[in-house]
Amino acid sequence: MSHAFYIYLSYGVSALIVLALIAWVWLDGRARQAELKALEAAGIRRRSATAASGASE
């Protein structure tokens, strides 16, 4: 086996890990957005929504 094999293998493994992390974050973001929509449909609002409507503290 050559030295280049190990270099290419490490780049490949690193790329797979980075792609897996990107996919995980993207899928988790979609799941959180779905949870927020379900909560808002149930009548539960975010605290930041009242602050944006002009209520001053």
Contacts in CASP RR format, 6 or more apart in sequence:
PFRMAT RR
TARGET T0000
AUTHOR 0000-0000-0000
METHOD contacts of the structure
MODEL  1
MSHAFYIYLSYGVSALIVLALIAWVWLDGRARQAELKALEAAGIRRRSAT
AASGASE
36 46 0 8 1.000
40 46 0 8 1.000
51 57 0 8 1.000
END
